[in-house]
Amino acid sequence: MKFSLFGCLLLFSQCVLAQSITALSKRGLPWSQRMVATIMANNTDSIAYVKEGKDAHWEYEMGVILQAIEQVWYRTADDRYFQYIQKNMDRYVTDTGDIRTYKMDEYNIDYVTPGRSLLMLSRQTLPGKEKYRKAADLLRKQLAQQPRTNEGGFWHKKRYPYQMWLDGLYMAEPFYAEYTRLYGKHSDFDDIINQFVWMEKHARDEKTGLLYHGWDESREQKWANKQTGKSPNFWSRAMGWYAMALVDVLDYIPASYPRRGELVAILQRTLPAIVKYQDPKSGCWYQVMDRLGDKGNYLEASGTGMFVYALAKGVRMGYLPATTLASARKGYDGMLKNFISTDANGQIHLEKTVLVGGLGGNPYRDGSYDYYLSEPLRQDDLKGVGPFVMASVEMEIANERTIGQGKTVAVDTYFNHEFRKGIDGEQEPFHYTWDDRQHSGFFWWGTIFQNLGAKTATVAGAPTMASLKGLDVYIIVDPDTPKETAKPNYVNEADVNAIASWVEAGGTLVLMANDTSNCEHTHFNGLAARFGMQFLPKNRNMVQGTQWDQGQITIPTGNGVFPKTRAVYIKELAPLSIKSPAKAAVTDGDDVIMGIASVGKGRVFAVGDPWLYNEYVDGRRIPAKFENFGAAKELAIWLLGRK
C-alpha cells in the first residue's frame, strides 16, 4: 500500500492533535477549552461537516462556533484561538472586503451571523483590518435591504416571505446592535428593539409564556394558524436563539438609551417561562419544550446549552435575580451528565443535538410535534457545541464573581487625556480606556475585573472626594507630557490631598508610570511621595525590537500579589525608590519594580509602566512564556481583596 507525503503528514498531525487532546483531559482544563480543542482538532483548515461530505462556506454555524471560541480567547489569552478565528474569516474575506460564497441577493438572515467575528477583527490592532470593516459593511447593507413584514420585521429569508422566525433574532440582531454601537446611527437601536417586540407580540403564548417557533404574517403557510399566523409548537432551540439574542444585544445598547428597558422586560418575561419547563430530574430541556416526558420527546443539547448561557449571563449582567443561577447550574450539570462523551483519544464530544428544525421548504416541514421528533441527531453539531462552550465560559465566570461583587474599579482619563483619529475620522479618546480593544487599551484588564464581579467606571475629571466616592479601586496611568497633550492636567496639591484622604478611608490606589520620556514624573511623584514611593529618573528593560527576554521580570515563589505568576514582560519602565510605609512587592537585582503601601484603611500599588494594556495581555504579541494575562488577573484579585 502506498501513502502520499501529504497523507503521512496529515496522519502525523492527527496523532499529535490526539495526544494534545489527551493531555488536555489529564490536565483538568475547563470544559470550554476541552470542547474547543475537539472542534479545532477536527476542523483544522476550515469549519464544515467533512464526514458528511459538506463543503465549507459562509454560514451561521461557523459564526456561532467562532463566537464561542472568541469567548474562550478572552478567558485564556491563548493566541491560538485568535489565530483560528482570523484564519477562518480570511478564508472568505478578500482584500477588498468581498465575502466568498456569500450571496446577498438571497437575503438569508443566517448569513449575517459570522459578521460578529468581522467586527471583533475590525477593532484589533491588525495590518489590513480595513477589509473586515468593509465585509461587515456588506452585511449591514443586506440588513438595510432585507425584505420586511408590513410592520417592519425582517423576513427570515427571501424564500420564506412574510415570515419571522425566532432563530432570526440571533442571526442578525447581535451583529446589527454591535455594528450600530461602533459605526451606525444610534436611532437604529429602535429598529433592533422593534424586532424583539414584534417577535414577542406575534409569537408569544399567553398561557405558557413561551414563544412559538415562527409567525407568518400572510397566514398562507400550511403550518400557520389561520387566525394568528403562529406555528403550532414550541421548539427548544428556537427559544434558545431568542434568549441568547436578548442577552447579547443588551451588551451594545447604551444604558441610557430610552427603550433599552423594553428588552430587559422581555427577557424578564421570557427566561422565567423557560425555567418552568426545565426537566426537574435531569435539569435539561426537551426538544419540544412543553411536552416533558411525552412519547418520543427527548432531552436536547443545543436548546439546553442556550438556556444555560442566557440564564447565567442574565444573572451576571443583573437582568435576572441571583437565585436564577441555580437553574443554570442545574442545567449545566445536566449537560455534563447527559450530553458529554469521551472517546479513546481523550476528545470530548457533545451528543444529542438535533441536526435541523425548520418550517416549510421542500420537503415540507409542518411544525408538528411529530416533525420536530423526526429530524436526526448529530454528534458535535456546531449549533450545540457553540452554546455549550459559551455556557461553560459563563459557569466558569460565575464561580469567580464573588471576588469583586459590589465593588467598582475606575480608571482615570483626566491626567492621561489623549485623543486619536477614529476609523471614521472623528477624534476619540484612547490609551488605557476600558472600551479600547486595540493594543493601546485596557479592554482585557477591564474584562478581567468585570468577570470577577466588579463594575468598571471612568473618572474623567479631577479627583475629588465627590468623584472618588463609591470607588473601591482608582487607577492612574501614565500622566501626560506636553508632547502628548497640549495642556496636560498635572497632579496638584489638591489632587494629592483628595486622593490621600480617599485611600486613608479605605480606597485602593494604583499608580502606573512609564519611562522618563513618555510620562510626566515630577508632579506624579508628588502623589507617590505621599505613600513613601518615587519613580526614579532611570529607564530599564529597554527592549531592542523583538528581543523579548530583555523585558523579562521574574517573580519568585511566595509573592503575596502574584502567587502563581513567575515570568512577566515589562519594557521601558522606571524603577521605584521606597521608604516607609511602602515596601517592595517585586524586585529585580537592585531595582524595585513594584511597590505596595498600607495607608490608613487603604492600600497603594505602584509600578513604573502601564504593562497591562491589551498589547501585552491578549496573547497576540509576546511569547507565551510571559504570563501577563495571569498576572493581570492575580493583580485584579489582590486589588479587590479588601472589603
C-alpha positions in Angstrom: 0.0 0.0 0.0 1.4 3.4 -1.0 1.0 6.6 1.1 1.4 10.1 -0.2 3.7 12.5 1.6 0.6 14.7 2.3 -1.3 11.7 3.7 1.6 10.8 6.0 1.8 14.4 7.2 -1.9 14.5 7.8 -1.9 11.3 9.7 1.0 12.5 11.8 -0.7 15.8 12.6 -3.8 14.0 13.6 -1.8 11.8 16.0 -0.2 14.9 17.5 -3.6 16.5 17.9 -5.0 13.4 19.6 -2.1 13.4 22.0 -2.7 17.0 22.7 -6.4 16.4 23.4 -5.5 13.6 25.8 -3.1 15.9 27.6 -5.8 18.5 28.0 -8.1 16.0 29.7 -5.3 14.9 32.0 -4.5 18.5 32.9 -8.1 19.0 34.0 -8.7 22.1 31.8 -12.1 23.7 31.8 -14.8 22.1 29.7 -14.9 25.1 27.4 -11.3 24.6 26.4 -11.6 20.9 26.1 -14.6 21.2 23.8 -12.9 23.8 21.6 -9.9 21.6 21.4 -12.0 18.9 19.9 -13.5 21.2 17.3 -10.2 22.8 16.3 -8.5 19.3 16.1 -11.2 18.0 13.8 -11.6 21.2 11.7 -8.1 22.3 11.3 -8.3 24.1 8.0 -12.0 25.2 7.9 -15.3 24.6 9.6 -17.5 22.1 7.9 -19.1 18.7 8.4 -16.4 17.0 6.4 -17.6 13.4 7.3 -20.9 14.3 5.8 -19.3 15.5 2.5 -20.3 19.1 3.1 -18.1 21.9 1.8 -17.1 24.9 3.9 -19.0 28.0 3.1 -20.1 31.3 4.7 -22.9 30.3 7.0 -24.2 30.8 10.5 -22.9 27.7 12.2 -19.4 28.9 11.6 -20.4 32.2 13.2 -21.8 30.5 16.3 -18.7 28.4 17.0 -16.3 31.3 16.3 -18.2 33.5 18.8 -17.8 30.7 21.4 -14.0 30.5 20.6 -13.7 34.2 20.9 -15.1 34.0 24.5 -12.6 31.3 25.3 -9.8 33.6 24.0 -10.9 36.2 26.4 -10.7 33.7 29.2 -7.2 32.4 28.3 -5.3 35.0 26.2 -4.2 32.0 24.2 -3.3 33.3 20.7 -4.2 30.0 19.0 -7.9 30.9 19.5 -7.5 34.3 17.9 -5.5 32.9 15.0 -8.2 30.2 14.4 -10.9 32.9 14.2 -8.8 35.1 11.8 -7.8 32.1 9.6 -11.5 31.2 9.2 -12.5 34.7 8.3 -9.6 35.1 5.9 -10.8 32.0 4.1 -13.8 34.1 2.9 -12.9 37.8 3.2 -10.9 39.2 0.3 -8.5 42.1 0.5 -11.3 44.3 -0.9 -13.8 43.3 1.7 -15.9 41.0 -0.5 -17.0 37.6 1.0 -16.5 34.5 -1.0 -19.6 32.1 -1.3 -21.8 34.8 0.2 -24.9 35.8 -1.8 -26.6 38.9 -0.7 -29.5 38.6 -3.1 -30.8 35.5 -1.3 -31.5 37.8 1.7 -30.9 34.9 4.1 -30.7 36.3 7.6 -28.5 33.4 8.6 -25.7 34.9 6.6 -25.3 37.8 8.9 -24.2 35.8 12.0 -20.5 35.4 11.2 -20.3 39.2 11.0 -19.7 39.3 14.7 -16.2 37.9 14.1 -15.6 40.6 11.4 -16.5 43.3 13.9 -14.1 41.8 16.5 -11.3 41.7 14.0 -12.0 45.3 12.8 -11.4 46.5 16.4 -8.0 44.9 16.8 -4.5 46.3 16.1 -4.0 44.4 12.8 -2.5 45.2 9.5 -5.1 45.3 6.7 -8.0 45.2 9.2 -10.0 47.6 6.9 -11.2 44.6 4.9 -13.1 43.3 7.9 -14.9 46.5 8.3 -15.8 46.5 4.6 -17.1 43.0 4.8 -19.2 44.0 7.9 -20.5 46.9 5.9 -21.7 44.5 3.2 -23.7 42.5 5.8 -25.1 45.7 7.2 -26.1 46.6 3.6 -28.0 43.3 3.4 -30.0 44.3 6.6 -30.8 47.7 5.1 -32.3 45.9 2.1 -33.7 42.8 3.8 -37.4 42.2 2.9 -39.7 43.1 5.8 -43.2 42.4 7.0 -45.6 45.3 6.7 -44.8 46.2 10.3 -41.1 46.2 9.7 -39.9 42.8 10.9 -37.2 41.1 8.9 -38.2 38.1 6.8 -36.2 35.1 7.8 -35.2 34.5 4.2 -36.3 35.9 0.8 -37.7 32.4 0.0 -39.7 32.5 3.2 -41.8 35.6 2.5 -43.7 37.4 5.4 -42.2 35.0 7.9 -40.4 35.9 11.2 -38.7 33.0 13.0 -37.2 33.1 16.5 -33.9 31.9 15.0 -33.5 35.1 13.0 -33.2 37.3 16.1 -29.9 35.7 17.0 -28.7 35.5 13.4 -29.0 39.3 12.8 -29.6 41.4 15.9 -26.4 41.0 17.9 -24.3 41.9 14.8 -26.7 44.7 14.0 -26.5 46.1 17.5 -22.7 45.9 17.8 -22.4 47.5 14.3 -24.7 50.3 15.3 -22.8 50.9 18.5 -19.5 51.1 16.6 -20.3 52.6 13.2 -24.0 53.3 12.9 -26.7 55.7 13.8 -28.0 55.2 17.4 -31.5 55.7 16.1 -31.1 52.2 14.5 -31.4 50.8 18.0 -35.1 51.4 17.7 -35.2 49.0 14.7 -33.3 46.4 16.6 -35.6 46.7 19.7 -38.7 46.5 17.5 -37.6 43.2 16.0 -37.8 41.6 19.5 -41.0 43.5 20.4 -42.8 42.4 17.2 -41.5 38.8 17.5 -42.8 38.5 21.1 -46.1 40.2 20.2 -46.8 37.8 17.3 -45.3 34.5 18.7 -45.9 34.6 22.5 -48.4 32.2 24.0 -50.1 34.0 26.9 -50.8 30.7 28.8 -47.2 29.4 28.9 -45.2 32.5 28.3 -43.3 30.6 25.6 -42.8 31.7 22.0 -43.8 29.6 19.0 -41.1 28.9 16.5 -42.4 31.1 13.7 -45.0 33.6 12.6 -46.5 34.0 9.1 -47.9 37.5 8.5 -49.7 36.3 5.4 -51.3 33.2 7.1 -50.6 31.4 3.8 -48.3 28.7 5.1 -49.8 25.3 6.0 -48.0 25.4 9.3 -49.5 28.8 10.2 -52.6 29.2 12.4 -55.2 30.9 10.1 -56.2 33.3 12.8 -52.9 34.2 14.5 -50.2 33.1 11.9 -48.3 31.2 14.7 -46.6 27.9 14.1 -48.0 25.0 16.2 -45.2 24.1 18.6 -42.5 25.4 21.0 -39.1 24.2 19.7 -36.4 24.5 22.4 -33.6 25.6 20.1 -35.7 28.3 18.5 -36.5 29.7 22.0 -32.8 29.3 22.8 -31.8 31.5 19.8 -34.2 34.2 21.0 -33.0 34.1 24.6 -29.3 34.3 23.6 -30.0 37.1 21.2 -31.6 39.1 24.1 -28.7 38.8 26.5 -26.1 39.5 23.7 -27.9 42.5 22.1 -28.1 44.2 25.5 -24.3 44.3 25.6 -24.4 47.0 22.9 -27.4 49.2 23.6 -26.3 52.0 25.8 -27.6 52.0 29.4 -29.0 55.5 28.8 -31.0 54.5 25.7 -34.7 55.3 26.3 -36.1 52.0 25.1 -33.4 49.6 26.5 -35.8 48.7 29.3 -38.2 47.1 26.8 -35.6 44.4 26.0 -34.9 43.8 29.7 -38.6 43.5 30.3 -39.0 40.9 27.5 -36.0 39.0 28.9 -37.6 39.0 32.4 -40.8 37.6 31.0 -39.2 35.0 28.8 -36.5 33.4 30.9 -38.8 32.6 33.9 -41.2 31.0 31.5 -38.3 28.9 30.1 -37.3 27.8 33.6 -40.8 26.5 34.3 -40.3 23.9 31.6 -36.9 22.7 32.8 -36.9 18.9 33.4 -36.8 18.6 37.3 -34.9 15.3 37.2 -32.2 16.0 34.6 -32.0 19.8 34.7 -32.2 19.8 30.9 -34.9 20.8 28.4 -36.8 18.7 26.0 -36.8 19.1 22.2 -40.5 20.2 22.2 -40.4 22.3 25.3 -43.8 21.9 26.9 -44.2 18.2 26.2 -42.0 16.9 29.1 -41.8 13.1 29.0 -44.3 12.7 26.2 -43.8 9.8 23.8 -40.8 10.2 21.5 -39.7 13.5 23.1 -36.1 13.7 24.3 -33.7 15.9 26.2 -31.9 18.0 23.6 -28.4 19.5 23.9 -28.5 22.8 21.9 -31.6 24.2 23.5 -30.3 23.3 26.9 -26.9 24.9 26.3 -28.6 28.1 25.0 -30.8 28.4 28.1 -28.0 27.8 30.5 -26.0 30.5 28.7 -28.8 33.0 28.7 -29.8 32.3 32.3 -26.2 32.6 33.6 -25.4 35.7 31.6 -28.7 37.3 32.6 -27.8 36.9 36.2 -24.2 38.1 35.7 -25.4 41.3 33.9 -28.0 42.0 36.6 -31.1 41.4 34.4 -32.3 38.3 36.4 -32.3 37.7 40.2 -29.3 35.8 41.6 -31.5 32.9 42.5 -31.9 32.1 38.8 -28.3 30.9 38.7 -29.4 27.7 40.4 -31.4 26.8 37.3 -28.4 27.5 35.1 -26.2 25.3 37.3 -28.7 22.5 37.3 -29.0 22.7 33.5 -25.2 22.7 33.1 -24.7 19.8 35.4 -27.4 18.0 33.4 -25.5 18.7 30.2 -22.3 17.2 31.6 -24.2 14.1 32.7 -26.4 13.6 29.7 -24.7 15.0 26.7 -20.9 14.7 27.1 -19.0 11.7 25.9 -15.2 11.0 25.8 -13.5 8.9 23.1 -10.4 6.7 23.2 -8.2 9.7 22.3 -9.5 11.8 25.2 -11.6 14.0 23.0 -14.9 15.1 24.5 -18.0 15.2 22.3 -21.4 16.7 22.5 -24.2 14.3 21.9 -28.0 14.6 21.3 -28.1 17.8 19.2 -30.9 17.8 16.7 -29.5 18.5 13.2 -32.1 20.9 12.0 -35.5 22.4 12.7 -37.4 24.5 10.2 -40.8 25.4 8.8 -42.0 25.0 5.2 -39.5 24.3 2.4 -39.2 21.2 0.3 -39.8 18.5 1.6 -42.4 20.5 3.6 -41.9 20.9 7.3 -45.3 21.4 9.0 -44.1 22.3 12.5 -46.0 19.4 14.1 -44.9 17.6 17.2 -44.0 14.5 15.0 -42.0 16.7 12.7 -39.7 18.0 15.4 -39.1 14.5 16.6 -38.3 13.2 13.1 -35.1 15.2 12.5 -31.9 13.3 13.1 -29.3 13.9 15.8 -25.7 14.8 15.2 -22.6 14.4 17.4 -20.7 17.7 17.8 -23.2 19.7 15.9 -21.9 23.2 16.0 -25.3 24.6 16.9 -25.0 22.7 20.1 -21.2 22.9 20.6 -21.1 26.7 20.4 -23.8 27.3 23.1 -22.2 24.5 25.3 -18.8 26.4 25.1 -20.5 29.7 25.8 -22.5 28.2 28.7 -19.2 26.7 30.1 -17.5 30.0 30.0 -20.4 31.6 31.8 -20.3 29.0 34.5 -16.5 29.5 34.9 -17.1 33.2 35.4 -20.0 32.5 37.8 -17.6 30.6 40.0 -15.3 33.6 40.4 -17.7 36.5 40.7 -17.9 36.8 44.5 -14.3 38.2 44.5 -15.3 41.6 43.2 -19.1 41.6 43.9 -20.4 45.0 44.7 -17.1 46.8 44.0 -16.2 49.4 41.4 -12.9 49.9 39.7 -12.3 53.2 37.9 -9.6 54.3 35.5 -8.5 58.0 35.3 -8.9 59.8 32.0 -8.0 63.3 33.4 -4.3 63.1 33.9 -4.0 60.8 30.8 -6.2 62.5 28.3 -5.0 61.6 24.8 -7.0 61.5 21.6 -6.5 59.9 18.2 -8.4 59.9 14.9 -11.0 57.2 14.8 -11.9 54.9 11.9 -14.4 57.4 10.5 -12.1 60.4 11.0 -13.6 61.6 14.3 -11.5 62.3 17.4 -11.8 59.6 20.0 -10.2 59.2 23.5 -7.6 56.4 23.7 -4.8 55.0 25.8 -5.7 52.9 28.8 -9.5 53.1 28.4 -11.8 50.2 29.2 -13.5 50.3 25.8 -10.4 50.4 23.6 -9.8 46.9 22.1 -6.8 47.9 20.2 -3.4 47.3 21.7 -3.5 50.7 23.4 -6.5 50.0 25.6 -7.4 48.3 28.9 -10.3 46.3 27.5 -8.7 43.0 28.6 -7.9 44.1 32.1 -11.3 45.7 32.4 -12.9 42.4 31.3 -11.0 40.6 34.0 -12.3 42.9 36.7 -15.9 42.5 35.3 -15.6 38.8 35.3 -14.5 38.9 38.9 -17.8 40.6 39.7 -16.7 44.2 39.8 -18.0 47.2 37.8 -15.7 49.3 35.8 -16.0 53.1 35.6 -14.1 56.2 34.5 -13.0 59.3 36.4 -13.0 61.9 33.6 -12.4 64.9 35.8 -10.0 66.0 38.6 -10.1 63.6 41.6 -12.2 64.9 44.5 -13.9 63.3 47.4 -17.1 63.5 45.4 -15.7 62.0 42.2 -14.0 59.2 44.1 -16.9 58.4 46.3 -18.2 54.9 45.8 -15.0 53.7 44.2 -13.0 50.8 45.6 -10.1 50.9 43.2 -8.8 54.0 41.4 -6.1 53.6 38.6 -4.0 56.5 37.4 -1.9 55.6 34.4 0.9 57.4 32.6 0.1 61.1 33.2 0.5 63.2 30.0 3.5 65.2 29.0 3.2 68.3 26.7 4.2 66.3 23.7 1.1 64.1 24.2 -1.4 66.7 25.2 -1.2 70.4 24.5 -2.3 71.4 28.0 -1.7 68.5 30.4 -3.6 68.2 33.7 -0.7 67.9 36.2 -1.3 66.4 39.6 -1.5 69.3 42.1 -1.7 69.6 45.8 -5.5 69.5 45.9 -5.5 66.3 43.9 -2.9 64.7 46.3 -4.9 65.6 49.3 -8.2 64.3 47.9 -6.6 61.0 46.8 -4.7 60.5 50.0 -7.9 61.1 52.1 -9.8 58.6 49.9 -7.0 56.0 50.4 -6.9 56.5 54.1 -10.6 55.9 54.3 -10.2 52.5 52.6 -9.6 53.0 48.9 -7.1 51.1 46.8 -4.9 53.3 44.6 -2.9 52.1 41.6 -0.1 54.3 40.2 1.3 53.2 36.8 4.0 55.4 35.4 6.1 55.0 32.3 9.7 55.6 31.2 11.0 59.1 31.7 10.4 60.2 28.1 6.8 59.1 28.0 5.4 60.1 31.4 5.2 63.3 33.5 7.1 62.2 36.6 7.6 65.4 38.6 4.0 66.1 39.6 3.1 62.4 39.6 5.9 61.8 42.1 4.3 64.4 44.4 1.4 62.0 44.7 3.6 58.9 45.0 5.7 60.5 47.7 2.6 60.8 49.9 2.8 57.0 50.2 6.6 56.5 50.5 7.3 55.9 46.8 9.1 57.7 44.0 9.5 56.9 40.3 13.2 57.2 39.6 14.7 59.1 36.6 16.1 55.8 35.3 15.0 53.6 32.4 15.5 49.9 32.3 14.3 46.9 30.2 14.9 48.9 27.1 13.9 46.1 24.6 15.5 46.1 21.2 13.0 45.0 18.6 11.8 41.5 19.4 14.5 40.6 21.8 11.7 39.7 24.3 14.0 38.4 27.0 15.3 41.9 27.6 11.8 42.7 29.1 11.6 39.8 31.4 10.9 40.2 35.1 11.0 37.0 37.2 8.7 36.8 40.2 9.8 34.4 42.9 7.5 31.9 44.6 5.7 33.1 47.7 4.9 36.5 46.3 1.8 38.0 48.1 0.4 39.7 45.0 1.3 37.2 42.3 1.0 33.7 43.9 1.3 31.7 40.6 2.8 34.1 38.1 6.6 33.6 37.5 7.6 35.4 34.4 6.2 38.7 33.1 7.1 41.1 30.3 7.6 44.8 31.2 9.6 47.0 28.9 10.9 50.5 29.2 10.0 51.1 32.8 11.0 53.4 35.6 12.0 51.6 38.8 11.0 52.8 42.3 12.6 54.1 45.4 10.7 53.3 48.5 10.5 54.2 52.2 8.0 53.6 55.0 5.1 52.9 54.8 5.9 51.4 51.3 7.7 48.2 50.7 8.9 46.3 47.7 6.4 43.9 46.1 8.6 42.8 43.2 12.3 43.4 42.7 14.9 42.6 40.0 18.5 42.9 41.0 18.9 46.2 42.9 15.8 47.7 41.4 12.3 47.8 42.9 9.9 47.1 40.1 6.6 47.2 42.0 5.8 48.6 45.4 2.9 48.5 47.8 1.9 50.5 50.9 -0.8 50.2 53.5 -2.1 53.7 54.4 -4.9 54.1 56.9 -7.6 51.6 55.9 -6.4 51.6 52.3 -3.6 50.4 50.0 -1.4 51.7 47.2 0.2 49.7 44.4 2.8 51.3 42.1 4.7 50.2 39.1 6.8 52.1 36.6 5.0 51.1 33.4 1.3 50.6 32.2 2.3 47.0 31.4 -1.2 45.5 31.5 -2.6 47.2 28.4 -4.0 44.9 25.7 -0.8 44.6 23.7 0.9 42.7 26.5 -2.1 40.8 27.9 -4.1 39.4 24.9 -1.5 36.8 24.0 -1.0 38.0 20.4 2.2 40.0 20.7 4.6 38.5 23.2 5.8 34.9 23.6 3.6 32.5 25.6 6.2 32.1 28.3 5.3 35.5 29.6 2.3 35.3 32.0 1.0 38.9 31.7 -2.6 37.7 31.4 -2.4 35.6 34.6 -0.6 38.5 36.3 -3.4 40.9 35.3 -5.9 38.5 36.9 -3.9 38.0 40.1 -3.3 41.7 40.5 -7.0 42.3 40.0 -7.8 39.8 42.7 -5.3 41.4 45.0 -6.7 44.9 44.4 -10.2 43.7 45.0 -9.2 41.7 48.1 -10.1 44.2 50.8 -13.6 45.0 51.9 
